[in-house]
Amino acid sequence: MKKSTKESRRVPTMRALSRDECDDLLQQNQVGRLAFTFHDRVDIEPVHYVYSDGWLHGRTSPGTKVATLLHHPWIAFEVDMVEGLFDWRSVVVHGVVYIPDADGSSADRTAYAATLALIRELVPEALELDDPTPQRQVLFRIHVDEVTGRSSSTRH
């Protein structure tokens, strides 16, 4: 006897991701969404990043976002892997943005150099004359203070 369409559909299973699974998802991706707030307005913007040793490293253009983050550095960051409507994994990070100064203290210069080296793993020409996105001159780091993840799967 043939199963009905409803019987043959798989019901998704939802679960929390472990910290290791969250770290793996952050390392496998290079584009996520950065959410930040100022007064009663929330903004969210896509950014490319590198995840390394509990930090997200990225770069952006100077402007309103950077000015806002300098005054309100608390952010949320999300990255997803979507294979289908009910087959996906998602990680949310909460942390604080740091904008190291290339001409600042010794700690700032070290952080700036480390972030630039990681960004150049994605875009070797970053901050060079042949940079494909020369407007992105501001490097930033986000310390991963909290990380949570969820998944949905129809594969049982």
Buried (B, 14 or more C-beta within 10 A) or exposed (E): EEEEEEEEEEEBEEEEBEEEBBBBBBEEBBEBBBBBBBEEEEEEEEBBBBBBEEBBBBBBEEEEBBEBBEEEBEBBBEBBBEEEEBBBBBBBBBBEBBBBEEEEEEEBBEBBEBBBEBBBEBBEEBBEEEBEBEEBBBBBBBBBEEBEBBBBBBEE
